[in-house]
Amino acid sequence: MTAQGWFLILGFTAILLALAKPLGLWLFALYEGRRTPLHRMLGPAERGFYALAGVDPAREQGWRRYAVHMLVFNAGLMLFTYAVLRLQAVLPGNPQGLGPVGEHLSFNTAISFTANTNWQSYGGEGTMSNLSQMLGLTIHN
C-alpha cells in the first residue's frame, strides 16, 4: 500500500475518533429529550417536516399510522427514483451523455431498490448516469 493510502486510513480513523464522543453525547441528549444547541437551527425545519407529514410530535404513533407513513414515503421515493432514471438525459451529472433509461428497466430498478433487493439488470456506468446512481439509487441504501 502507498503512503497516500495509509494517510487516508489514518486520517479517516482520526476524524472518526475525534467525532465519536461529541456526536455520542449529542445523540444521548437528543434521545433523552433535552434541548441541544442545534435545536435553534434545526427546530424550524423539523416542525415544518412534521406539519407536512401530519405528525404530532407530542402524540404516540401507533403501528398502523407508522405503517401508512412508511408506505407513503417509500411510494414517493420509488416514484422519485423512477423519474430520475427516466429523465437522466436532461438532468445534470451525465458527462457520458447517456439517454433515458427505458420504462421497464426504470420501473424494475426503482421497485427493486425501494424493496431493498437491489436487483440490477443493467450495466452500471453504461446505463446509469452519475447523478442517477448517486441520487436515484444510493438514497435507498
DSSP file with accessible surface (Angstrom, degrees, kcal/mol):
  #  RESIDUE AA STRUCTURE BP1 BP2  ACC     N-H-->O    O-->H-N    N-H-->O    O-->H-N    TCO  KAPPA ALPHA  PHI   PSI    X-CA   Y-CA   Z-CA
    1    1 A M              0   0  153      0, 0.0     2,-0.0     0, 0.0     0, 0.0   0.000 360.0 360.0 360.0 147.0    0.0    0.0    0.0
    2    2 A T     >  -     0   0   92      1,-0.1     4,-2.0     4,-0.0     5,-0.2  -0.269 360.0-110.4 -81.3 167.3    1.2    3.5   -0.8
    3    3 A A  H  > S+     0   0   84      1,-0.2     4,-2.5     2,-0.2     5,-0.2   0.873 119.9  56.5 -63.4 -36.3    1.9    6.2    1.7
    4    4 A Q  H  > S+     0   0  144      1,-0.2     4,-2.4     2,-0.2    -1,-0.2   0.909 105.5  51.2 -63.2 -39.8   -1.1    8.1    0.5
    5    5 A G  H  > S+     0   0   17      2,-0.2     4,-2.1     1,-0.2    -1,-0.2   0.922 111.2  46.8 -62.3 -45.4   -3.3    5.1    1.2
    6    6 A W  H  X S+     0   0  143     -4,-2.0     4,-2.8     2,-0.2     5,-0.2   0.893 110.6  53.4 -63.5 -39.2   -2.0    4.8    4.8
    7    7 A F  H  X S+     0   0  153     -4,-2.5     4,-2.9     2,-0.2     5,-0.2   0.913 108.7  49.4 -63.0 -41.6   -2.5    8.6    5.2
    8    8 A L  H  X S+     0   0  110     -4,-2.4     4,-2.6     2,-0.2     5,-0.2   0.921 112.4  47.5 -63.4 -42.6   -6.1    8.3    4.2
    9    9 A I  H  X S+     0   0   75     -4,-2.1     4,-2.4     2,-0.2    -2,-0.2   0.941 115.8  44.1 -64.7 -46.6   -6.8    5.4    6.5
   10   10 A L  H  X S+     0   0  114     -4,-2.8     4,-2.5     2,-0.2    -2,-0.2   0.905 114.2  50.3 -65.3 -41.6   -5.1    7.2    9.5
   11   11 A G  H  X S+     0   0   26     -4,-2.9     4,-2.5    -5,-0.2     5,-0.2   0.926 111.7  47.4 -63.1 -45.5   -6.8   10.5    8.7
   12   12 A F  H  X S+     0   0  139     -4,-2.6     4,-2.6    -5,-0.2    -2,-0.2   0.928 112.9  49.2 -61.2 -43.7  -10.3    8.8    8.5
   13   13 A T  H  X S+     0   0   60     -4,-2.4     4,-2.7    -5,-0.2     5,-0.2   0.914 110.9  50.1 -63.7 -41.0   -9.6    7.0   11.7
   14   14 A A  H  X S+     0   0   58     -4,-2.5     4,-2.4     2,-0.2    -2,-0.2   0.924 112.0  47.0 -64.5 -43.0   -8.5   10.2   13.5
   15   15 A I  H  X S+     0   0  104     -4,-2.5     4,-2.0     2,-0.2    -2,-0.2   0.922 112.6  50.3 -63.9 -43.2  -11.6   12.1   12.3
   16   16 A L  H  X S+     0   0  103     -4,-2.6     4,-1.4    -5,-0.2    -2,-0.2   0.932 112.9  45.4 -60.9 -45.9  -13.9    9.2   13.4
   17   17 A L  H  X S+     0   0  128     -4,-2.7     4,-0.7     1,-0.2    -1,-0.2   0.883 111.7  52.6 -66.3 -37.5  -12.3    9.0   16.8
   18   18 A A  H  < S+     0   0   69     -4,-2.4    -1,-0.2    -5,-0.2    -2,-0.2   0.849 115.5  40.4 -67.8 -32.2  -12.4   12.8   17.2
   19   19 A L  H  X S+     0   0  103     -4,-2.0     4,-2.2    -5,-0.2     5,-0.3   0.656  95.8  80.9 -91.2 -15.1  -16.2   12.9   16.4
   20   20 A A  H  X S+     0   0   58     -4,-1.4     4,-2.3    -5,-0.2     5,-0.2   0.930  94.6  42.2 -61.1 -49.7  -17.3    9.8   18.3
   21   21 A K  H  X S+     0   0  146     -4,-0.7     4,-2.6     2,-0.2     5,-0.2   0.960 117.6  43.4 -67.2 -51.7  -17.5   11.4   21.8
   22   22 A P  H  > S+     0   0   74      0, 0.0     4,-2.2     0, 0.0    -1,-0.2   0.921 117.3  47.0 -63.1 -39.0  -19.2   14.7   20.9
   23   23 A L  H  X S+     0   0   94     -4,-2.2     4,-2.6     2,-0.2     5,-0.2   0.911 112.1  50.8 -67.4 -39.2  -21.6   13.1   18.5
   24   24 A G  H  X S+     0   0   38     -4,-2.3     4,-2.4    -5,-0.3    -1,-0.2   0.915 111.1  47.9 -63.6 -41.9  -22.4   10.4   21.1
   25   25 A L  H  X S+     0   0   99     -4,-2.6     4,-2.3     2,-0.2    -1,-0.2   0.897 111.8  50.3 -65.4 -39.3  -23.1   13.0   23.8
   26   26 A W  H  X S+     0   0   73     -4,-2.2     4,-2.4    -5,-0.2    -2,-0.2   0.935 112.1  46.8 -64.9 -44.4  -25.3   15.0   21.4
   27   27 A L  H  X S+     0   0   56     -4,-2.6     4,-2.8     2,-0.2     5,-0.2   0.900 110.7  53.2 -64.8 -38.8  -27.3   11.9   20.4
   28   28 A F  H  X S+     0   0  115     -4,-2.4     4,-1.5     1,-0.2    -1,-0.2   0.942 111.7  45.0 -60.8 -46.7  -27.7   10.9   24.1
   29   29 A A  H  X>S+     0   0   12     -4,-2.3     5,-2.0     1,-0.2     4,-0.5   0.904 113.0  51.7 -64.1 -39.7  -29.0   14.4   25.0
   30   30 A L  H ><5S+     0   0   59     -4,-2.4     3,-1.1     1,-0.2    -2,-0.2   0.932 110.0  47.5 -63.8 -45.2  -31.3   14.3   22.0
   31   31 A Y  H 3<5S+     0   0  181     -4,-2.8    -1,-0.2     1,-0.3    -2,-0.2   0.753 107.9  56.3 -71.5 -23.1  -32.8   10.9   22.9
   32   32 A E  H 3<5S-     0   0  110     -4,-1.5    -1,-0.3    -5,-0.2    -2,-0.2   0.561 117.4-114.5 -80.8  -9.7  -33.3   12.0   26.4
   33   33 A G  T <<5 +     0   0   65     -3,-1.1    -3,-0.2    -4,-0.5     2,-0.2   0.562  67.2 142.5  89.8   7.7  -35.4   14.9   25.2
   34   34 A R      < -     0   0  120     -5,-2.0    -1,-0.3    -6,-0.2     2,-0.2  -0.491  56.4-105.0 -79.4 152.4  -33.0   17.6   26.3
   35   35 A R        -     0   0  183     -2,-0.2    -1,-0.1     2,-0.0    -5,-0.0  -0.534  37.0-165.2 -75.5 143.7  -32.5   20.7   24.2
   36   36 A T    >   -     0   0   15     -2,-0.2     3,-1.8    -6,-0.0     4,-0.5  -0.794  37.2-101.1-122.1 165.9  -29.3   20.9   22.3
   37   37 A P  T >> S+     0   0  122      0, 0.0     3,-0.7     0, 0.0     4,-0.5   0.798 120.0  61.3 -59.2 -25.1  -27.6   23.9   20.5
   38   38 A L  H 3> S+     0   0   59      1,-0.2     4,-3.2     2,-0.2     5,-0.4   0.640  82.4  81.1 -78.6 -11.2  -28.8   22.5   17.2
   39   39 A H  H <> S+     0   0   42     -3,-1.8     4,-2.0     1,-0.2    -1,-0.2   0.874  89.0  54.1 -59.7 -38.2  -32.5   22.9   18.2
   40   40 A R  H <4 S+     0   0  213     -3,-0.7    -1,-0.2    -4,-0.5    -2,-0.2   0.904 118.0  34.5 -64.2 -39.8  -32.4   26.6   17.4
   41   41 A M  H  < S+     0   0  132     -4,-0.5     4,-0.4     1,-0.1    -2,-0.2   0.915 129.5  31.4 -81.5 -45.0  -31.1   25.9   13.8
   42   42 A L  H  X S+     0   0   94     -4,-3.2     4,-2.5     1,-0.2    -3,-0.2   0.613  97.1  85.2 -94.0 -12.3  -32.9   22.7   13.0
   43   43 A G  H  X S+     0   0    2     -4,-2.0     4,-2.8    -5,-0.4     5,-0.2   0.912  89.7  49.1 -57.2 -48.3  -36.1   23.1   15.0
   44   44 A P  H  > S+     0   0   72      0, 0.0     4,-2.2     0, 0.0    -1,-0.2   0.915 112.7  48.1 -61.5 -38.5  -38.0   25.1   12.4
   45   45 A A  H  > S+     0   0   52     -4,-0.4     4,-2.4     2,-0.2    -2,-0.2   0.920 112.1  49.9 -66.3 -41.2  -37.1   22.6    9.7
   46   46 A E  H  X S+     0   0   85     -4,-2.5     4,-2.4     1,-0.2    -1,-0.2   0.937 111.3  47.9 -62.8 -44.9  -38.2   19.7   11.9
   47   47 A R  H  X S+     0   0  153     -4,-2.8     4,-2.5     1,-0.2    -1,-0.2   0.881 110.4  53.4 -64.3 -35.5  -41.5   21.4   12.7
   48   48 A G  H  X S+     0   0   39     -4,-2.2     4,-2.6    -5,-0.2    -1,-0.2   0.920 109.5  47.0 -63.9 -43.9  -42.0   22.0    9.0
   49   49 A F  H  X S+     0   0  146     -4,-2.4     4,-2.2     2,-0.2    -2,-0.2   0.893 111.6  51.6 -65.1 -39.0  -41.5   18.4    8.2
   50   50 A Y  H  X>S+     0   0   74     -4,-2.4     5,-2.8     2,-0.2     4,-0.9   0.927 111.8  46.5 -61.7 -45.2  -43.8   17.3   11.0
   51   51 A A  H ><5S+     0   0   80     -4,-2.5     3,-0.5     3,-0.2    -2,-0.2   0.918 112.1  50.6 -63.4 -42.1  -46.5   19.7    9.7
   52   52 A L  H 3<5S+     0   0  145     -4,-2.6    -1,-0.2     1,-0.2    -2,-0.2   0.888 115.8  41.9 -63.0 -38.1  -46.0   18.5    6.1
   53   53 A A  H 3<5S-     0   0   55     -4,-2.2    -1,-0.2    -5,-0.2    -2,-0.2   0.535 110.8-119.5 -87.6  -7.1  -46.3   14.8    7.2
   54   54 A G  T <<5 +     0   0   44     -4,-0.9     2,-0.4    -3,-0.5    -3,-0.2   0.833  60.1 152.6  72.1  33.3  -49.2   15.5    9.5
   55   55 A V      < -     0   0   38     -5,-2.8    -1,-0.2    -6,-0.2    -2,-0.1  -0.823  38.6-153.5-102.7 132.3  -47.3   14.2   12.5
   56   56 A D    >   -     0   0   81     -2,-0.4     3,-1.7     1,-0.1    -5,-0.0  -0.909   7.0-159.8 -99.7 108.5  -48.0   15.5   16.1
   57   57 A P  T 3  S+     0   0   87      0, 0.0    -1,-0.1     0, 0.0     4,-0.1   0.728  88.9  57.4 -65.2 -17.7  -44.6   15.0   17.9
   58   58 A A  T 3  S+     0   0   95      2,-0.1     2,-0.4    -3,-0.1    -3,-0.0   0.598  97.5  75.2 -85.9 -10.8  -46.3   15.1   21.3
   59   59 A R  S <  S-     0   0  150     -3,-1.7    -3,-0.1     1,-0.0     2,-0.1  -0.829  86.4-113.2-107.1 140.2  -48.6   12.1   20.4
   60   60 A E        -     0   0  176     -2,-0.4     2,-0.6     1,-0.1    -4,-0.1  -0.384  27.1-133.7 -65.0 146.8  -47.5    8.5   20.3
   61   61 A Q        -     0   0   73     -4,-0.1    -1,-0.1    -2,-0.1    -6,-0.0  -0.914  18.1-145.0-107.5 117.2  -47.6    6.9   16.8
   62   62 A G     >  -     0   0   46     -2,-0.6     4,-2.3     1,-0.1     5,-0.2  -0.178  28.9-101.6 -73.0 172.3  -49.2    3.5   16.7
   63   63 A W  H  > S+     0   0  177      1,-0.2     4,-2.5     2,-0.2     5,-0.2   0.854 119.3  54.1 -67.9 -33.2  -48.1    0.8   14.4
   64   64 A R  H  > S+     0   0  174      2,-0.2     4,-2.3     1,-0.2    -1,-0.2   0.939 110.9  44.7 -66.7 -45.5  -50.9    1.4   11.8
   65   65 A R  H  > S+     0   0   85      2,-0.2     4,-2.5     1,-0.2    -2,-0.2   0.911 114.1  50.4 -64.6 -40.9  -50.1    5.1   11.4
   66   66 A Y  H  X S+     0   0  133     -4,-2.3     4,-2.7     1,-0.2    -2,-0.2   0.925 109.9  50.7 -61.5 -44.1  -46.4    4.3   11.2
   67   67 A A  H  X S+     0   0   28     -4,-2.5     4,-2.5     2,-0.2    -2,-0.2   0.916 110.6  48.7 -62.2 -42.5  -47.0    1.6    8.6
   68   68 A V  H  X S+     0   0   85     -4,-2.3     4,-2.6     2,-0.2     5,-0.2   0.942 112.7  47.5 -63.0 -47.0  -49.1    4.1    6.5
   69   69 A H  H  X S+     0   0   53     -4,-2.5     4,-2.5     1,-0.2    -2,-0.2   0.913 112.6  49.6 -60.8 -41.6  -46.4    6.8    6.7
   70   70 A M  H  X S+     0   0   79     -4,-2.7     4,-2.5     2,-0.2    -1,-0.2   0.926 112.6  46.7 -64.5 -43.5  -43.7    4.3    5.8
   71   71 A L  H  X S+     0   0  111     -4,-2.5     4,-2.3    -5,-0.2    -2,-0.2   0.913 113.5  47.8 -66.4 -41.4  -45.6    3.0    2.8
   72   72 A V  H  X S+     0   0   99     -4,-2.6     4,-2.4    -5,-0.2     5,-0.2   0.928 113.0  49.0 -65.6 -43.1  -46.4    6.5    1.5
   73   73 A F  H  X S+     0   0  140     -4,-2.5     4,-2.5    -5,-0.2    -2,-0.2   0.939 113.0  46.7 -61.4 -46.3  -42.8    7.6    2.0
   74   74 A N  H  X S+     0   0   50     -4,-2.5     4,-2.3     2,-0.2    -1,-0.2   0.872 110.7  52.4 -66.7 -35.2  -41.5    4.6    0.1
   75   75 A A  H  X S+     0   0   50     -4,-2.3     4,-2.3     2,-0.2    -1,-0.2   0.926 111.3  47.3 -64.7 -43.0  -44.0    5.0   -2.7
   76   76 A G  H  X S+     0   0   39     -4,-2.4     4,-2.3     2,-0.2    -2,-0.2   0.911 112.1  49.5 -63.3 -41.0  -43.0    8.6   -3.1
   77   77 A L  H  X S+     0   0   32     -4,-2.5     4,-2.4     2,-0.2    -2,-0.2   0.889 109.4  52.3 -67.1 -35.3  -39.3    7.7   -3.1
   78   78 A M  H  X S+     0   0   28     -4,-2.3     4,-2.6     2,-0.2    -2,-0.2   0.930 110.1  47.8 -66.3 -42.8  -39.9    5.0   -5.7
   79   79 A L  H  X S+     0   0  108     -4,-2.3     4,-2.5     2,-0.2    -2,-0.2   0.894 110.9  52.2 -64.5 -37.8  -41.7    7.5   -8.0
   80   80 A F  H  X S+     0   0   91     -4,-2.3     4,-2.5     2,-0.2    -2,-0.2   0.933 110.4  47.6 -62.0 -45.4  -38.8    9.9   -7.5
   81   81 A T  H  X S+     0   0    0     -4,-2.4     4,-2.3     2,-0.2    -2,-0.2   0.923 111.0  51.3 -63.2 -43.0  -36.2    7.2   -8.4
   82   82 A Y  H  X S+     0   0   65     -4,-2.6     4,-2.4     1,-0.2    -1,-0.2   0.929 110.9  48.6 -59.1 -44.6  -38.3    6.3  -11.5
   83   83 A A  H  X S+     0   0   39     -4,-2.5     4,-2.2     1,-0.2    -2,-0.2   0.906 109.6  51.7 -64.3 -41.8  -38.4    9.9  -12.6
   84   84 A V  H  < S+     0   0    8     -4,-2.5     4,-0.4     1,-0.2    -1,-0.2   0.927 112.5  46.0 -61.1 -43.1  -34.7   10.4  -12.1
   85   85 A L  H >< S+     0   0    0     -4,-2.3    16,-2.0     1,-0.2     3,-0.7   0.904 114.8  46.3 -68.2 -40.1  -33.9    7.4  -14.2
   86   86 A R  H 3< S+     0   0   74     -4,-2.4     3,-0.3     1,-0.2    -1,-0.2   0.818 119.3  41.0 -71.2 -30.0  -36.4    8.3  -16.9
   87   87 A L  T >X S+     0   0   91     -4,-2.2     3,-1.6    -5,-0.2     4,-0.9   0.270  77.5 112.4-100.8  10.8  -35.1   12.0  -17.0
   88   88 A Q  T <4  +     0   0    1     -3,-0.7     3,-0.3    -4,-0.4    -1,-0.2   0.785  69.5  64.4 -60.1 -26.1  -31.4   11.3  -16.7
   89   89 A A  T 34 S+     0   0   49     -3,-0.3    -1,-0.3     1,-0.2    -2,-0.1   0.825 111.7  34.8 -67.0 -28.7  -30.7   12.6  -20.3
   90   90 A V  T <4 S+     0   0  118     -3,-1.6    -1,-0.2     2,-0.1    -2,-0.2   0.478 103.2  89.5-104.7  -4.0  -31.8   16.1  -19.4
   91   91 A L  S  < S-     0   0   54     -4,-0.9     3,-0.2    -3,-0.3    40,-0.1  -0.586  81.8-107.0 -89.9 155.9  -30.5   16.2  -15.8
   92   92 A P  S    S+     0   0   98      0, 0.0    39,-0.2     0, 0.0    -1,-0.1  -0.198  94.6  61.1 -69.8 173.7  -27.0   17.3  -14.8
   93   93 A G  S    S+     0   0   35     37,-0.1    38,-1.9    38,-0.1    37,-0.7   0.820  70.9 114.5  77.7  31.6  -24.4   14.8  -13.7
   94   94 A N    >   +     0   0   24     35,-0.2     3,-1.6    36,-0.2    -1,-0.1  -0.555  25.2 157.6-130.5  64.9  -24.4   13.0  -17.0
   95   95 A P  T 3  S+     0   0  100      0, 0.0    -1,-0.1     0, 0.0    34,-0.0   0.774  74.4  59.2 -65.7 -21.4  -21.0   13.5  -18.5
   96   96 A Q  T 3  S-     0   0   88     -3,-0.1    -2,-0.0    29,-0.1    33,-0.0   0.626 106.3-127.3 -80.0 -12.7  -21.3   10.4  -20.7
   97   97 A G    <   +     0   0   61     -3,-1.6     2,-0.1     1,-0.2    -8,-0.1   0.842  41.9 178.7  70.5  34.3  -24.4   11.8  -22.4
   98   98 A L        -     0   0   34    -10,-0.1    -1,-0.2     1,-0.1     3,-0.1  -0.381  22.7-126.1 -70.3 146.1  -26.5    8.7  -21.7
   99   99 A G        -     0   0   41      1,-0.2    30,-0.1    -2,-0.1    -1,-0.1  -0.159  44.4 -64.2 -79.5-178.8  -30.1    8.7  -22.8
  100  100 A P        -     0   0   73      0, 0.0     2,-0.2     0, 0.0   -14,-0.2  -0.333  54.0-109.4 -67.6 149.9  -33.1    8.0  -20.6
  101  101 A V        -     0   0    5    -16,-2.0   -13,-0.1     1,-0.1   -12,-0.1  -0.574  46.8 -95.7 -75.5 140.7  -33.3    4.5  -19.0
  102  102 A G     >  -     0   0   40     -2,-0.2     4,-3.0     1,-0.1     5,-0.3  -0.107  31.0-110.7 -57.9 157.9  -36.2    2.5  -20.6
  103  103 A E  H  > S+     0   0  115      1,-0.2     4,-2.5     2,-0.2     5,-0.2   0.918 115.2  43.4 -57.4 -50.7  -39.6    2.4  -19.0
  104  104 A H  H  > S+     0   0  164      1,-0.2     4,-2.8     2,-0.2    -1,-0.2   0.916 116.4  46.4 -65.7 -42.5  -39.5   -1.2  -17.9
  105  105 A L  H  > S+     0   0   40      2,-0.2     4,-2.8     1,-0.2     5,-0.2   0.902 112.9  50.4 -68.5 -38.2  -35.9   -1.1  -16.6
  106  106 A S  H  X S+     0   0    0     -4,-3.0     4,-2.7     2,-0.2     5,-0.2   0.932 113.9  44.7 -62.3 -46.1  -36.6    2.2  -14.7
  107  107 A F  H  X S+     0   0  111     -4,-2.5     4,-2.7    -5,-0.3     5,-0.2   0.938 114.7  48.2 -64.6 -46.1  -39.6    0.7  -13.1
  108  108 A N  H  X S+     0   0   56     -4,-2.8     4,-2.6    -5,-0.2    -2,-0.2   0.927 114.8  45.7 -59.8 -45.1  -37.9   -2.6  -12.3
  109  109 A T  H  X S+     0   0    0     -4,-2.8     4,-2.6    -5,-0.2     5,-0.3   0.929 112.9  49.6 -66.8 -43.8  -34.9   -0.8  -10.8
  110  110 A A  H  X S+     0   0    0     -4,-2.7     4,-2.0    -5,-0.2    -2,-0.2   0.929 114.5  45.2 -61.8 -43.3  -37.0    1.7   -8.8
  111  111 A I  H  X S+     0   0   69     -4,-2.7     4,-2.6    -5,-0.2     6,-0.2   0.935 113.2  49.4 -65.7 -44.4  -39.1   -1.1   -7.3
  112  112 A S  H  <>S+     0   0    5     -4,-2.6     5,-2.6    -5,-0.2     6,-1.8   0.895 113.6  44.9 -68.1 -36.6  -36.1   -3.3   -6.6
  113  113 A F  H ><5S+     0   0    5     -4,-2.6     3,-0.7     4,-0.2    -1,-0.2   0.867 113.2  51.2 -74.8 -32.4  -34.1   -0.6   -4.8
  114  114 A T  H 3<5S+     0   0   34     -4,-2.0    -2,-0.2    -5,-0.3    -1,-0.2   0.908 111.8  46.8 -66.7 -39.3  -37.2    0.5   -2.9
  115  115 A A  T 3<5S-     0   0   65     -4,-2.6    -1,-0.2    -5,-0.2    -2,-0.2   0.444 114.5-122.1 -81.1   0.4  -37.8   -3.1   -1.8
  116  116 A N  T < 5S+     0   0  109     -3,-0.7    -3,-0.2    -4,-0.2    -4,-0.1   0.773  84.3 113.6  63.5  29.7  -34.1   -3.3   -0.8
  117  117 A T      < -     0   0   98     -5,-2.6    -4,-0.2    -6,-0.2    -5,-0.1   0.683  59.7-157.9 -94.5 -22.9  -33.5   -6.2   -3.1
  118  118 A N        +     0   0   48     -6,-1.8     2,-0.3     1,-0.2    -5,-0.1   0.803  19.0 178.6  52.0  36.7  -31.2   -4.1   -5.3
  119  119 A W        -     0   0  139    -11,-0.2     2,-0.5   -10,-0.1    -1,-0.2  -0.538   8.8-163.0 -71.0 127.9  -31.7   -6.4   -8.3
  120  120 A Q        +     0   0  106     -2,-0.3    -1,-0.0    -8,-0.1   -11,-0.0  -0.963  26.1 169.4-121.9 123.2  -29.8   -4.9  -11.2
  121  121 A S        +     0   0   59     -2,-0.5     2,-0.3   -16,-0.1    -1,-0.1  -0.254  60.5  77.5-120.6  41.8  -30.3   -6.0  -14.8
  122  122 A Y  S    S-     0   0   35    -17,-0.0     2,-0.9     6,-0.0     3,-0.1  -0.916  87.3-102.3-142.5 170.0  -28.2   -3.2  -16.4
  123  123 A G    >   -     0   0   53     -2,-0.3     3,-2.9     1,-0.2     4,-0.3  -0.463  43.9-131.3 -99.8  60.4  -24.6   -2.4  -17.0
  124  124 A G  G >> S+     0   0   18     -2,-0.9     4,-2.8     1,-0.3     3,-1.7   0.049  91.1  17.1  42.2-113.7  -23.8    0.1  -14.3
  125  125 A E  G 34 S+     0   0  120      1,-0.3    -1,-0.3     2,-0.2     5,-0.1   0.610 121.9  63.9 -69.4 -11.8  -22.0    3.1  -15.8
  126  126 A G  G <4 S+     0   0   59     -3,-2.9    -1,-0.3     1,-0.1    -2,-0.2   0.620 119.2  21.7 -85.0 -11.5  -23.0    2.1  -19.3
  127  127 A T  T <4 S+     0   0   40     -3,-1.7     2,-0.4    -4,-0.3    -2,-0.2   0.694 117.5  57.7-120.6 -40.3  -26.7    2.7  -18.4
  128  128 A M  S  < S-     0   0    0     -4,-2.8    -1,-0.2    -5,-0.1   -43,-0.1  -0.829  72.6-133.3-105.4 135.7  -27.0    5.0  -15.4
  129  129 A S     >  -     0   0    0     -2,-0.4     4,-2.2   -30,-0.1     5,-0.2  -0.243  33.2-102.4 -73.5 170.2  -25.5    8.5  -15.2
  130  130 A N  H  > S+     0   0   65    -37,-0.7     4,-2.6     1,-0.2     5,-0.2   0.923 123.9  48.1 -59.7 -44.6  -23.5    9.6  -12.2
  131  131 A L  H  >>S+     0   0   34    -38,-1.9     4,-3.4     1,-0.2     5,-0.9   0.908 108.7  53.7 -65.2 -41.0  -26.5   11.5  -10.9
  132  132 A S  I  >>S+     0   0    0    -39,-0.3     5,-1.1     1,-0.2     4,-0.8   0.900 113.1  43.5 -61.0 -39.9  -28.9    8.6  -11.4
  133  133 A Q  I  <>S+     0   0   44     -4,-2.2     5,-1.8     3,-0.2     4,-0.5   0.915 121.3  39.3 -71.4 -41.8  -26.6    6.3   -9.4
  134  134 A M  I  <5S+     0   0  114     -4,-2.6     5,-0.2    -5,-0.2    -2,-0.2   0.941 130.8  24.3 -73.9 -48.7  -25.9    8.9   -6.6
  135  135 A L  I  <5S+     0   0   67     -4,-3.4     4,-0.3    -5,-0.2    -3,-0.2   0.870 129.3  38.8 -89.0 -38.9  -29.4   10.4   -6.3
  136  136 A G  I  <<S+     0   0    0     -5,-0.9    -3,-0.2    -4,-0.8    -4,-0.1   0.855 128.1  22.1 -82.6 -35.0  -31.7    7.7   -7.6
  137  137 A L  I > <S+     0   0    9     -5,-1.1     3,-1.2    -4,-0.5     4,-0.5   0.862 115.8  53.3-104.8 -45.2  -30.1    4.6   -6.2
  138  138 A T  G > <S+     0   0   80     -5,-1.8     3,-0.9     1,-0.3    -3,-0.1   0.754  95.2  70.4 -71.6 -19.1  -27.9    5.3   -3.2
  139  139 A I  G 3  S+     0   0   72     -4,-0.3    -1,-0.3     1,-0.3    -2,-0.1   0.805  96.4  55.2 -65.7 -23.7  -30.7    7.1   -1.3
  140  140 A H  G <         0   0   30     -3,-1.2    -1,-0.3     1,-0.2    -2,-0.2   0.721 360.0 360.0 -76.8 -22.4  -32.4    3.7   -0.9
  141  141 A N    <         0   0  117     -3,-0.9    -1,-0.2    -4,-0.5    -2,-0.2   0.524 360.0 360.0 -89.9 360.0  -29.3    2.2    0.7
